[in-house]
Amino acid sequence: MITLLPMRCSQGGQAHLQTLSPAPVAQFWRPLPWGFKMRLIGMVALVGCIMVSGMSVAEPATISTSNNPAGAIGQQLSTMLGQEHKVFRSMNQKRLDRLRGARVVRATAKAEGTARRPTYSAAWLRSVPAARGGAEWRCLAEALYFEARGESIKGQFAVAEVILNRVNSGLYPNTVCGVVHQGTGGRYQCQFTYTCDGHAERISEPAAFDRVGKIAQLMLDGSPRVLTDGATHYHTTAVKPRWSRKFPRTTKIGVHYFYRHPRS
């Protein structure tokens, strides 16, 4: 974390540093986009250089905004930082979480395609190390277990693609857990049936969960999404929901048809 140190000058030309408390700085610094952070650091460095050059005079002088341009620039920078601070303090936690989630989404999209492409075979998956992770990994692994553990390895990867495609689409929550549990709370009002079908969510097949756990980790690590052509929806061949007549179908894998939202 970077702590900004604004400078003030006394009448004798002595420079003093005032350290901002790290806590309030951290509240608005962390969610800032990387490019903006770099520009801000550059501005601080520029002001610092001007101040140093302004203080290296032969005789002590009273530094003011009228005879030293560094004072005016420093004052403007301080005002700008104060405004940014107020904006971020006014944001609620949900908005800050969305900012952080957006960075994760972009990082995942950037990493996609650079990871080793899976072969979608049981033998290959057995060679992958066992996986354990945080909340996002758990949400994805559970969704694959309850929605697709009876599918082929390829079919399970395809369902994982749908969930991550939703995360990236801008039409759904921007976290895996947000996508999986969207609408949960009422019977058959959710996006993924297992979260609101009234049945207890018990993992009774550890071996199957280990397999989908590996798939979840591979996908979160940026495994290429090449199976469903950007699909955001799927259903089994045993049903035909109304939305399936409006969305373009992208592929069929195992017992699932896959579709892409027209606006995704």
Residue pairs with C-beta under 8 A, 6 or more apart in sequence:
1 22
1 25
1 26
1 29
1 30
2 25
2 29
2 41
3 19
3 20
3 22
3 25
4 20
4 25
4 44
4 81
5 17
5 18
5 19
5 20
6 17
6 18
6 20
6 74
6 77
6 78
7 15
7 16
7 17
7 18
7 48
7 51
7 74
8 15
8 16
8 18
9 15
9 16
9 51
9 55
9 63
9 68
9 71
10 16
11 62
12 60
13 55
13 57
13 60
13 61
13 62
13 63
15 51
15 55
24 85
24 89
27 85
27 88
27 89
28 84
28 85
28 87
28 88
28 89
29 37
30 100
31 88
31 96
31 99
31 100
32 40
33 103
43 77
44 77
46 73
47 70
47 73
47 74
47 77
50 69
50 70
50 73
51 70
51 74
54 63
54 68
54 69
54 70
55 63
61 67
63 70
63 71
64 71
65 71
65 72
65 75
88 96
98 174
101 174
101 175
101 178
102 174
104 174
104 175
105 167
105 168
105 174
108 164
108 167
108 168
108 220
108 222
109 168
111 221
111 222
112 222
112 223
112 224
112 225
113 222
113 224
114 222
115 218
115 221
115 222
115 223
115 224
116 223
117 223
117 224
117 226
118 124
118 125
118 157
118 218
118 223
120 152
120 153
120 154
120 157
121 153
122 153
125 153
125 211
125 214
125 215
128 214
128 218
129 214
130 210
130 213
130 214
131 137
131 141
131 213
131 214
131 216
131 217
131 218
132 213
133 216
133 217
133 220
135 177
136 175
136 176
136 177
136 220
137 213
137 216
137 217
137 220
139 176
139 177
139 180
139 181
140 160
140 163
140 164
140 176
140 180
140 216
140 219
140 220
141 209
141 212
141 213
141 215
141 216
142 180
142 201
142 203
143 159
143 163
143 180
143 192
143 194
144 156
144 159
144 160
144 212
144 215
144 216
145 203
145 205
145 208
145 209
145 212
146 192
146 194
146 201
147 159
147 192
147 193
147 194
148 155
148 156
148 159
148 212
148 256
149 156
149 205
149 208
149 209
149 211
149 212
151 158
151 159
151 253
151 254
151 255
151 256
152 253
152 254
153 211
153 215
154 227
154 253
154 254
155 253
155 254
155 255
155 256
156 211
156 212
156 215
157 215
157 219
157 223
157 227
158 227
158 228
158 231
158 234
158 251
158 253
158 256
158 258
159 234
159 256
160 215
160 216
160 219
161 219
161 225
161 227
161 228
161 231
162 228
162 231
162 232
162 233
162 234
162 258
163 176
163 179
163 180
164 176
164 219
164 220
164 225
165 225
165 228
165 230
165 231
165 232
165 264
166 172
166 173
166 179
166 232
167 173
167 174
167 175
167 176
167 178
167 179
169 232
169 261
169 264
170 264
171 232
171 261
171 263
171 264
172 178
172 179
172 182
172 191
172 232
173 179
173 182
176 220
179 191
180 191
180 192
180 195
181 190
181 192
181 195
182 190
182 191
183 189
183 190
183 191
183 196
184 190
184 195
184 196
185 196
186 196
187 196
187 197
187 198
188 196
188 197
189 196
190 196
194 201
195 201
203 209
219 225
227 251
227 253
228 234
228 250
228 251
228 253
228 258
228 260
229 250
229 251
229 258
229 260
230 250
230 260
230 264
231 250
231 251
231 258
231 259
231 260
232 259
232 260
232 261
232 264
233 243
233 244
233 247
233 258
233 259
233 260
233 261
234 256
234 257
234 258
234 259
235 241
235 244
235 256
235 257
236 255
236 256
236 257
237 252
237 255
237 256
237 257
238 255
243 259
244 257
244 259
246 262
247 259
247 260
247 261
247 262
248 259
248 260
248 262
249 257
249 258
249 259
250 258
250 259
250 260
251 257
251 258
252 258
